[in-house]
């Protein structure tokens, strides 16, 4: 008998491991799915155009580097939308000065506005979605596919266990 899936990789994963990975995948999807709309709008800078006024620089020190973001106010071009205490996505210590205005786009996030060039946030959200979908496909795709096609665990159909039909003997 030939084993198609032999070796260490063919060992069954524990149900606990599968359950933990399933919960991780569900959590990643929980984080990513609600952000699909805002990150697509942010990537395209699709929203209400206006001006961001820098008010305060907020920095966080990490070992080896510093991460800074400008906080301030947003006012739409027509003056109908005003937000205070919002962060300018992608800003840094050098990008603005206190009181400086710059073009900005409100894509609907309550505490953040974006520059007119959009953002690359979609990459991270896309990775979360990809991993969140790939894990269940990896864990359950093979067994589900075998169940739907009626194939056994070795990847062969149920006919493999039946004896082959004999050829008819010639008539004399």
Backbone as ProteinMPNN parsed JSONL, in Angstrom:
{"seq_chain_A": "XXXXXXXXXXXXXXXXXXXXXXXXXXXXXXXXXXXXXXXXXXXXXXXXXXXXXXXXXXXXXXXXXXXXXXXXXXXXXXXXXXXXXXXXXXXXXXXXXXXXXXXXXXXXXXXXXXXXXXXXXXXXXXXXXXXXXXXXXXXXXXXXXXXXXXXXXXXXXXXXXXXXXXXXXXXX", "coords_chain_A": {"N_chain_A": [[0.846, -1.187, 0.0], [0.6, 2.195, -0.849], [1.454, 5.179, 0.688], [0.16, 8.315, 0.326], [0.41, 10.699, 1.669], [2.584, 10.639, 3.522], [5.002, 10.676, 6.261], [6.262, 13.176, 8.642], [4.692, 15.476, 8.271], [2.193, 14.552, 7.814], [0.996, 13.902, 10.151], [-1.725, 14.136, 12.387], [-3.095, 17.202, 13.482], [-3.561, 18.461, 16.771], [-6.819, 18.651, 18.266], [-7.091, 20.796, 20.031], [-5.101, 22.593, 19.141], [-6.115, 23.179, 16.583], [-8.502, 24.449, 17.355], [-7.527, 26.708, 18.743], [-6.148, 28.026, 16.652], [-8.336, 28.516, 14.999], [-9.826, 30.323, 16.557], [-7.983, 32.438, 16.603], [-7.996, 33.13, 13.89], [-10.694, 33.969, 13.601], [-10.659, 36.17, 15.306], [-8.83, 37.852, 13.963], [-10.299, 38.357, 11.647], [-12.439, 39.674, 12.833], [-11.163, 42.032, 13.582], [-10.381, 43.052, 11.079], [-12.526, 43.107, 9.128], [-14.54, 45.166, 9.786], [-13.039, 47.399, 9.129], [-12.677, 47.547, 6.408], [-14.152, 49.267, 4.635], [-13.433, 51.985, 5.576], [-10.561, 51.874, 5.168], [-10.323, 51.503, 2.44], [-11.521, 53.84, 1.497], [-9.694, 55.636, 2.643], [-7.327, 54.907, 1.311], [-7.89, 55.779, -1.251], [-8.276, 58.411, -0.763], [-10.879, 59.309, -0.483], [-13.335, 61.261, 0.413], [-14.48, 63.943, 2.498], [-13.124, 66.912, 1.601], [-10.826, 69.274, 2.999], [-9.211, 71.356, 5.464], [-6.507, 70.757, 7.661], [-5.463, 71.799, 10.807], [-2.57, 72.004, 12.568], [-2.118, 71.432, 15.983], [-0.919, 70.228, 18.253], [1.917, 68.257, 18.956], [2.225, 64.85, 19.382], [4.187, 62.418, 20.809], [5.646, 59.171, 21.01], [7.975, 57.293, 22.706], [9.96, 54.66, 21.659], [12.06, 51.798, 22.141], [14.954, 52.623, 20.569], [13.721, 54.232, 18.615], [11.444, 56.945, 17.752], [7.997, 57.741, 17.618], [5.865, 59.976, 16.16], [2.906, 62.012, 15.988], [0.822, 64.492, 14.595], [-1.673, 66.265, 16.243], [-4.822, 67.905, 15.949], [-7.124, 70.205, 14.426], [-9.85, 69.769, 12.173], [-11.391, 71.197, 9.348], [-13.924, 71.287, 7.023], [-13.941, 72.144, 3.501], [-16.197, 73.625, 2.832], [-16.992, 74.44, 5.295], [-18.912, 73.079, 6.812], [-18.31, 70.746, 8.179], [-16.661, 70.11, 11.14], [-14.016, 69.099, 13.126], [-12.414, 68.442, 16.175], [-9.356, 67.721, 17.902], [-8.291, 65.637, 16.336], [-6.178, 63.208, 14.703], [-3.564, 63.585, 12.329], [-3.088, 61.415, 9.885], [-0.097, 59.769, 9.084], [1.54, 61.892, 9.641], [4.518, 63.474, 10.912], [7.178, 64.431, 13.175], [8.651, 66.332, 11.726], [6.938, 67.072, 9.671], [4.979, 69.08, 10.03], [4.221, 72.276, 11.663], [3.3, 73.877, 14.738], [0.136, 75.357, 14.471], [0.216, 75.41, 11.732], [-1.464, 74.979, 8.612], [-2.758, 72.407, 6.497], [-3.719, 70.615, 3.522], [-6.372, 68.238, 3.836], [-8.294, 65.164, 4.197], [-11.396, 63.984, 5.223], [-12.389, 60.835, 5.909], [-14.336, 59.651, 7.329], [-13.583, 58.505, 9.704], [-13.636, 58.768, 13.23], [-11.529, 59.942, 14.77], [-9.422, 60.646, 13.123], [-7.802, 62.055, 10.277], [-6.778, 62.292, 6.816], [-4.064, 62.84, 4.502], [-4.177, 64.418, 1.218], [-3.112, 62.565, -0.529], [-3.866, 60.048, 0.227], [-3.637, 56.813, 1.919], [-1.667, 53.975, 3.035], [-2.835, 52.102, 4.614], [-4.489, 50.005, 3.903], [-2.927, 47.843, 3.222], [-2.085, 46.512, 5.585], [-4.599, 45.827, 6.662], [-5.493, 44.201, 4.591], [-3.651, 42.081, 4.816], [-4.401, 41.049, 7.321], [-6.985, 40.149, 6.685], [-6.351, 38.223, 4.721], [-4.838, 36.32, 6.197], [-6.762, 35.67, 8.112], [-8.657, 34.357, 6.548], [-7.148, 32.388, 5.267], [-6.224, 30.638, 7.295], [-8.523, 29.055, 8.305], [-9.111, 27.801, 5.835], [-6.795, 26.321, 5.416], [-6.879, 24.674, 7.697], [-9.404, 23.365, 7.554], [-10.084, 23.012, 4.906], [-9.049, 20.79, 3.373], [-10.177, 18.386, 4.675], [-12.902, 19.062, 4.335], [-13.123, 19.26, 1.554], [-12.528, 16.596, 0.868], [-14.697, 15.323, 2.084], [-16.811, 16.362, 0.6], [-16.261, 15.426, -1.954], [-16.25, 12.763, -1.615], [-13.973, 11.325, -1.132], [-11.461, 9.331, 0.456], [-9.251, 9.498, 3.367], [-6.745, 9.125, 2.311], [-6.737, 10.314, -0.097], [-7.738, 8.992, -2.247], [-10.416, 7.651, -4.19], [-13.392, 5.942, -3.027], [-13.508, 3.688, -4.564], [-11.053, 2.478, -4.657], [-10.686, 0.411, -2.885], [-12.118, -1.661, -3.862], [-12.095, -4.766, -5.646], [-10.464, -5.125, -8.812], [-12.295, -5.41, -11.829], [-12.518, -8.544, -13.524], [-11.115, -9.445, -16.642], [-13.072, -10.444, -19.381], [-13.162, -13.846, -20.292], [-12.056, -15.283, -23.327], [-14.4, -16.703, -25.615], [-14.642, -20.16, -26.427]], "CA_chain_A": [[0.0, 0.0, 0.0], [1.379, 3.417, -0.965], [0.895, 6.316, 1.44], [0.345, 9.545, -0.438], [0.708, 11.824, 2.567], [3.371, 10.079, 4.62], [5.991, 11.529, 6.905], [5.847, 13.963, 9.81], [3.671, 16.482, 7.957], [0.879, 13.904, 7.725], [0.427, 13.701, 11.484], [-2.9, 14.959, 12.676], [-2.938, 18.262, 14.477], [-4.451, 18.244, 17.91], [-8.048, 19.465, 18.224], [-6.841, 22.04, 20.771], [-4.356, 23.457, 18.227], [-7.081, 23.637, 15.568], [-9.432, 25.382, 17.997], [-6.814, 27.963, 19.001], [-5.941, 28.695, 15.37], [-9.635, 28.988, 14.525], [-10.149, 31.54, 17.31], [-7.084, 33.488, 16.122], [-8.512, 33.559, 12.581], [-11.934, 34.718, 13.822], [-10.271, 37.454, 15.898], [-8.25, 38.674, 12.895], [-11.413, 38.807, 10.805], [-13.174, 40.646, 13.648], [-10.428, 43.291, 13.502], [-10.205, 43.544, 9.715], [-13.737, 43.31, 8.327], [-15.156, 46.49, 9.948], [-12.165, 48.456, 8.617], [-12.525, 47.476, 4.953], [-14.654, 50.509, 4.038], [-12.569, 53.138, 5.847], [-9.213, 51.822, 4.583], [-10.449, 51.709, 0.989], [-11.725, 55.288, 1.32], [-8.436, 56.308, 2.982], [-6.362, 54.63, 0.248], [-8.259, 56.601, -2.405], [-8.529, 59.774, -0.281], [-12.266, 59.523, -0.886], [-14.078, 61.796, 1.548], [-14.738, 65.384, 2.517], [-11.89, 67.682, 1.563], [-10.765, 70.449, 3.862], [-7.903, 71.76, 5.977], [-6.112, 70.309, 8.995], [-4.605, 72.765, 11.491], [-1.758, 71.317, 13.58], [-2.176, 72.083, 17.289], [-0.032, 69.633, 19.262], [2.668, 67.085, 18.529], [2.25, 63.777, 20.381], [5.242, 61.461, 20.477], [5.827, 57.99, 21.86], [9.343, 56.784, 22.615], [10.156, 53.22, 21.614], [13.496, 51.524, 22.138], [15.612, 52.816, 19.285], [13.113, 55.234, 17.75], [10.345, 57.745, 18.262], [6.859, 57.824, 16.704], [5.141, 61.215, 16.445], [1.715, 62.331, 15.201], [0.254, 65.798, 14.875], [-3.085, 66.347, 16.618], [-5.305, 69.236, 15.642], [-8.515, 70.425, 14.06], [-10.194, 69.641, 10.754], [-12.533, 71.981, 8.9], [-14.186, 71.008, 5.608], [-13.791, 73.303, 2.621], [-17.411, 74.454, 2.892], [-17.2, 74.838, 6.688], [-20.0, 72.351, 7.474], [-17.759, 69.685, 9.041], [-15.563, 70.549, 11.999], [-13.59, 68.1, 14.109], [-11.276, 68.862, 16.988], [-8.644, 66.614, 18.539], [-8.076, 64.522, 15.415], [-4.791, 62.97, 14.302], [-3.277, 63.626, 10.893], [-2.428, 60.164, 9.549], [1.15, 59.873, 8.34], [2.337, 63.064, 9.997], [5.693, 63.205, 11.748], [7.716, 65.618, 13.855], [9.137, 67.305, 10.748], [5.988, 67.358, 8.601], [4.175, 70.281, 10.301], [4.556, 73.116, 12.814], [2.103, 74.31, 15.452], [-0.622, 76.399, 13.788], [0.283, 75.264, 10.277], [-2.584, 74.313, 7.951], [-2.406, 71.566, 5.358], [-4.898, 69.942, 2.965], [-6.707, 66.97, 4.485], [-9.537, 64.53, 3.78], [-12.105, 63.241, 6.271], [-13.0, 59.645, 5.292], [-15.37, 59.142, 8.218], [-13.048, 58.024, 10.978], [-13.935, 59.816, 14.214], [-10.369, 60.584, 15.389], [-8.296, 60.67, 12.201], [-7.963, 62.548, 8.914], [-5.708, 61.84, 5.938], [-3.587, 63.77, 3.493], [-4.85, 64.234, -0.068], [-2.507, 61.444, -1.241], [-4.387, 58.778, 0.733], [-2.801, 56.075, 2.862], [-1.356, 52.571, 2.723], [-3.413, 51.262, 5.669], [-5.153, 48.854, 3.31], [-1.998, 46.709, 3.162], [-2.177, 45.784, 6.85], [-5.947, 45.246, 6.733], [-5.502, 43.108, 3.621], [-2.92, 40.95, 5.395], [-5.257, 40.465, 8.355], [-8.04, 39.404, 5.984], [-5.748, 37.063, 4.071], [-4.516, 35.327, 7.226], [-8.022, 35.246, 8.721], [-9.329, 33.423, 5.645], [-6.24, 31.277, 4.935], [-6.109, 29.67, 8.397], [-9.583, 28.043, 8.228], [-8.98, 27.017, 4.607], [-5.718, 25.375, 5.682], [-7.296, 23.694, 8.706], [-10.622, 22.612, 7.265], [-10.306, 22.885, 3.47], [-8.8, 19.422, 2.914], [-11.233, 17.477, 5.124], [-14.179, 19.443, 3.733], [-13.058, 18.876, 0.147], [-12.631, 15.129, 0.813], [-16.069, 14.946, 2.433], [-17.7, 16.745, -0.496], [-15.979, 14.626, -3.147], [-16.378, 11.348, -1.269], [-12.659, 10.67, -1.111], [-10.972, 8.933, 1.777], [-8.16, 10.277, 3.94], [-5.523, 8.982, 1.522], [-6.87, 11.083, -1.322], [-8.254, 8.155, -3.324], [-11.86, 7.476, -4.078], [-13.807, 4.71, -2.35], [-13.355, 2.555, -5.472], [-9.72, 1.898, -4.558], [-10.725, -0.798, -2.067], [-12.842, -2.705, -4.581], [-11.222, -5.513, -6.565], [-10.631, -4.758, -10.207], [-13.089, -6.423, -12.549], [-11.728, -9.448, -14.367], [-11.391, -9.377, -18.074], [-13.878, -11.603, -19.831], [-12.373, -14.862, -20.981], [-12.55, -15.47, -24.69], [-15.301, -17.832, -25.814], [-14.011, -21.174, -27.282]], "C_chain_A": [[0.886, 1.243, 0.0], [0.679, 4.521, -0.183], [1.196, 7.587, 0.665], [0.799, 10.702, 0.446], [1.513, 11.333, 3.757], [4.288, 11.101, 5.246], [5.404, 12.351, 8.026], [4.741, 14.962, 9.508], [2.272, 15.88, 7.945], [0.248, 13.673, 9.089], [-0.746, 14.632, 11.704], [-2.56, 16.014, 13.709], [-3.918, 18.004, 15.602], [-5.702, 19.112, 17.764], [-7.875, 20.794, 18.957], [-6.123, 23.05, 19.874], [-5.288, 24.023, 17.156], [-8.034, 24.67, 16.145], [-8.766, 26.733, 18.243], [-6.593, 28.722, 17.696], [-7.255, 29.233, 14.796], [-10.033, 30.272, 15.245], [-9.253, 32.7, 16.883], [-7.599, 34.03, 14.786], [-9.782, 34.391, 12.734], [-11.621, 36.096, 14.396], [-9.674, 38.381, 14.836], [-9.333, 39.201, 11.959], [-12.257, 39.853, 11.526], [-12.494, 42.017, 13.592], [-10.456, 43.888, 12.099], [-11.505, 43.929, 9.017], [-14.373, 44.685, 8.549], [-14.324, 47.63, 9.368], [-12.041, 48.47, 7.101], [-12.969, 48.785, 4.298], [-13.752, 51.705, 4.305], [-11.184, 53.053, 5.214], [-9.249, 51.97, 3.07], [-10.66, 53.192, 0.705], [-10.43, 56.049, 1.612], [-7.397, 56.102, 1.884], [-6.619, 55.525, -0.962], [-8.432, 58.072, -2.048], [-9.925, 60.208, -0.699], [-13.063, 59.984, 0.326], [-14.292, 63.289, 1.385], [-13.406, 66.118, 2.592], [-11.956, 68.891, 2.467], [-9.344, 70.75, 4.278], [-7.724, 71.209, 7.383], [-5.188, 71.377, 9.561], [-3.892, 72.047, 12.623], [-1.787, 72.107, 14.879], [-1.132, 71.553, 18.259], [0.636, 68.389, 18.685], [2.674, 66.072, 19.667], [3.241, 62.728, 19.932], [5.286, 60.332, 21.49], [7.245, 57.493, 21.623], [9.329, 55.262, 22.649], [11.653, 52.969, 21.705], [14.066, 51.678, 20.721], [14.961, 53.828, 18.354], [11.939, 55.925, 18.431], [9.253, 57.8, 17.199], [6.023, 59.047, 17.094], [3.965, 61.401, 15.488], [1.224, 63.716, 15.598], [-1.236, 65.663, 15.152], [-3.546, 67.761, 16.302], [-6.768, 69.249, 15.277], [-8.683, 70.261, 12.55], [-11.421, 70.482, 10.473], [-12.711, 71.701, 7.413], [-14.105, 72.296, 4.8], [-15.009, 74.219, 2.677], [-17.768, 74.873, 4.321], [-18.27, 74.069, 7.431], [-19.499, 71.259, 8.413], [-16.575, 70.249, 9.805], [-15.281, 69.446, 13.018], [-12.391, 68.643, 14.86], [-10.644, 67.619, 17.606], [-8.467, 65.403, 17.642], [-6.596, 64.418, 15.071], [-4.686, 63.064, 12.796], [-2.465, 62.389, 10.564], [-1.169, 60.431, 8.721], [1.982, 61.088, 8.678], [3.497, 62.639, 10.889], [6.167, 64.517, 12.358], [8.064, 66.718, 12.852], [8.076, 67.762, 9.742], [5.195, 68.655, 8.795], [4.789, 71.088, 11.438], [3.25, 73.518, 13.484], [1.454, 75.484, 14.722], [-0.62, 76.272, 12.271], [-0.937, 74.521, 9.753], [-2.066, 73.514, 6.766], [-3.678, 70.923, 4.805], [-5.115, 68.592, 3.646], [-8.05, 66.469, 3.966], [-10.109, 63.768, 4.963], [-12.825, 62.075, 5.597], [-14.05, 59.009, 6.195], [-14.867, 58.549, 9.514], [-13.221, 59.129, 12.017], [-12.708, 60.575, 14.732], [-9.182, 60.73, 14.443], [-8.699, 61.258, 10.858], [-6.703, 62.178, 8.138], [-5.278, 62.949, 5.0], [-4.267, 63.481, 2.168], [-4.268, 63.074, -0.891], [-3.002, 60.09, -0.777], [-3.422, 58.103, 1.695], [-2.574, 54.65, 2.374], [-1.894, 51.634, 3.812], [-4.03, 49.979, 5.136], [-4.244, 47.63, 3.281], [-2.112, 45.871, 4.434], [-3.537, 45.107, 6.992], [-6.069, 44.07, 5.767], [-4.775, 41.874, 4.132], [-3.735, 40.261, 6.489], [-6.365, 39.624, 7.724], [-7.49, 38.119, 5.368], [-5.441, 35.963, 5.083], [-5.795, 34.784, 7.854], [-8.803, 34.27, 7.863], [-8.458, 32.189, 5.391], [-6.173, 30.221, 6.038], [-7.251, 28.65, 8.37], [-9.512, 27.196, 6.952], [-7.902, 25.954, 4.795], [-6.177, 24.267, 6.638], [-8.419, 22.787, 8.24], [-10.872, 22.39, 5.769], [-10.127, 21.468, 2.969], [-9.878, 18.458, 3.369], [-12.592, 17.792, 4.506], [-14.227, 19.018, 2.268], [-13.196, 17.36, -0.007], [-14.052, 14.674, 1.123], [-17.028, 15.247, 1.274], [-17.488, 15.887, -1.743], [-16.061, 13.134, -2.875], [-15.065, 10.599, -1.269], [-12.249, 10.37, 0.316], [-9.802, 9.788, 2.21], [-6.889, 10.174, 3.116], [-5.591, 9.732, 0.208], [-7.352, 10.245, -2.489], [-9.738, 7.996, -3.137], [-12.164, 6.152, -3.408], [-13.65, 3.494, -3.243], [-12.02, 1.865, -5.327], [-9.726, 0.603, -3.768], [-11.475, -1.944, -2.743], [-11.874, -3.458, -5.481], [-11.51, -5.091, -8.0], [-11.438, -5.828, -10.914], [-12.164, -7.265, -13.437], [-12.097, -9.243, -15.817], [-12.167, -10.627, -18.468], [-12.983, -12.568, -20.589], [-12.943, -15.07, -22.37], [-13.414, -16.745, -24.797], [-14.615, -18.809, -26.774], [-15.002, -21.959, -28.016]], "O_chain_A": [[1.832, 1.322, 0.784], [-0.513, 4.771, -0.358], [2.355, 7.894, 0.383], [1.512, 11.591, -0.019], [1.141, 11.599, 4.9], [4.344, 12.253, 4.814], [4.216, 12.253, 8.334], [3.934, 15.272, 10.385], [1.279, 16.601, 8.053], [-0.918, 13.288, 9.172], [-0.744, 15.778, 11.252], [-1.839, 15.761, 14.675], [-4.973, 17.402, 15.402], [-5.634, 20.2, 17.191], [-8.447, 21.806, 18.551], [-6.488, 24.225, 19.846], [-5.246, 25.218, 16.862], [-8.341, 25.665, 15.488], [-9.362, 27.779, 17.986], [-6.823, 29.929, 17.637], [-7.271, 30.295, 14.175], [-10.525, 31.209, 14.615], [-9.72, 33.837, 16.808], [-7.634, 35.242, 14.576], [-9.932, 35.414, 12.066], [-12.25, 37.083, 14.015], [-9.984, 39.572, 14.814], [-9.286, 40.355, 11.532], [-12.735, 40.805, 10.909], [-13.171, 43.045, 13.558], [-10.547, 45.107, 11.949], [-11.571, 44.978, 8.377], [-14.726, 45.333, 7.564], [-14.85, 48.718, 9.138], [-11.356, 49.336, 6.557], [-12.233, 49.349, 3.489], [-13.34, 52.381, 3.362], [-10.669, 54.074, 4.758], [-8.311, 52.503, 2.477], [-10.056, 53.744, -0.215], [-10.103, 57.003, 0.906], [-6.659, 57.031, 1.557], [-5.68, 55.975, -1.618], [-8.702, 58.895, -2.924], [-10.131, 61.314, -1.197], [-13.425, 59.17, 1.175], [-14.285, 63.82, 0.275], [-12.652, 65.952, 3.551], [-13.025, 69.465, 2.673], [-8.391, 70.448, 3.56], [-8.656, 71.195, 8.188], [-4.248, 71.814, 8.896], [-4.536, 71.535, 13.539], [-1.514, 73.307, 14.887], [-0.525, 72.323, 19.004], [-0.002, 67.578, 18.013], [3.077, 66.391, 20.785], [3.155, 62.209, 18.819], [4.997, 60.521, 22.672], [7.663, 57.297, 20.482], [8.757, 54.655, 23.554], [12.441, 53.855, 21.373], [13.694, 50.946, 19.804], [15.592, 54.251, 17.385], [11.506, 55.547, 19.52], [9.551, 57.896, 16.008], [5.534, 59.139, 18.221], [4.026, 60.997, 14.327], [1.21, 64.071, 16.777], [-1.967, 65.028, 14.391], [-2.762, 68.707, 16.377], [-7.554, 68.425, 15.746], [-7.786, 70.569, 11.766], [-12.375, 70.489, 11.251], [-11.773, 71.854, 6.631], [-14.191, 73.395, 5.347], [-14.88, 75.44, 2.581], [-18.749, 75.587, 4.527], [-18.527, 74.374, 8.595], [-20.202, 70.887, 9.352], [-15.628, 70.784, 9.229], [-16.187, 68.935, 13.677], [-11.478, 69.225, 14.275], [-11.307, 66.602, 17.806], [-8.487, 64.268, 18.119], [-5.857, 65.401, 15.136], [-5.601, 62.673, 12.072], [-1.288, 62.306, 10.917], [-1.187, 61.222, 7.778], [3.03, 61.304, 8.069], [3.46, 61.59, 11.532], [5.613, 65.58, 12.079], [7.804, 67.895, 13.101], [8.293, 68.743, 9.03], [4.78, 69.267, 7.811], [5.74, 70.655, 12.088], [2.199, 73.498, 12.844], [2.114, 76.47, 14.394], [-1.383, 76.962, 11.595], [-1.394, 73.554, 10.362], [-1.083, 73.881, 6.122], [-4.627, 70.709, 5.559], [-4.159, 67.894, 3.986], [-8.834, 67.218, 3.385], [-9.406, 63.004, 5.624], [-13.751, 62.28, 4.813], [-14.594, 57.954, 5.871], [-15.67, 58.129, 10.348], [-12.98, 60.299, 11.721], [-12.831, 61.743, 15.1], [-8.054, 60.917, 14.898], [-9.793, 60.997, 10.358], [-5.69, 61.799, 8.724], [-6.035, 63.883, 4.734], [-4.869, 62.421, 1.999], [-4.89, 62.649, -1.864], [-2.598, 59.07, -1.335], [-2.506, 58.736, 2.221], [-3.209, 54.191, 1.425], [-1.45, 50.491, 3.915], [-4.085, 48.973, 5.845], [-4.73, 46.499, 3.312], [-2.223, 44.647, 4.359], [-3.618, 43.947, 7.396], [-6.683, 43.055, 6.097], [-5.224, 40.749, 3.912], [-3.755, 39.033, 6.572], [-6.646, 38.516, 8.181], [-8.099, 37.056, 5.485], [-5.753, 34.797, 4.844], [-5.907, 33.584, 8.102], [-9.539, 33.437, 8.392], [-8.971, 31.073, 5.31], [-6.076, 29.03, 5.743], [-6.968, 27.452, 8.411], [-9.82, 26.005, 6.985], [-8.08, 24.811, 4.376], [-5.902, 23.087, 6.421], [-8.398, 21.583, 8.494], [-11.786, 21.65, 5.405], [-10.965, 20.977, 2.211], [-10.456, 17.764, 2.533], [-13.353, 16.878, 4.188], [-15.233, 18.487, 1.796], [-13.896, 16.887, -0.903], [-14.556, 13.743, 0.495], [-17.946, 14.472, 1.006], [-18.427, 15.648, -2.501], [-15.955, 12.326, -3.798], [-15.042, 9.374, -1.393], [-12.639, 11.063, 1.255], [-9.404, 10.707, 1.494], [-6.03, 11.051, 3.207], [-4.606, 9.783, -0.528], [-7.378, 10.731, -3.62], [-10.257, 8.187, -2.037], [-11.269, 5.324, -3.242], [-13.656, 2.368, -2.745], [-11.858, 0.753, -5.83], [-8.846, -0.234, -3.967], [-11.465, -3.071, -2.248], [-10.938, -2.868, -6.021], [-12.638, -4.747, -8.354], [-11.285, -7.017, -10.632], [-11.187, -6.777, -14.007], [-13.232, -8.913, -16.16], [-11.934, -11.717, -17.946], [-12.16, -12.167, -21.412], [-14.157, -15.038, -22.568], [-13.149, -17.739, -24.12], [-14.072, -18.396, -27.799], [-14.638, -22.854, -28.78]]}, "name": "protein", "num_of_chains": 1, "seq": "XXXXXXXXXXXXXXXXXXXXXXXXXXXXXXXXXXXXXXXXXXXXXXXXXXXXXXXXXXXXXXXXXXXXXXXXXXXXXXXXXXXXXXXXXXXXXXXXXXXXXXXXXXXXXXXXXXXXXXXXXXXXXXXXXXXXXXXXXXXXXXXXXXXXXXXXXXXXXXXXXXXXXXXXXXXX"}
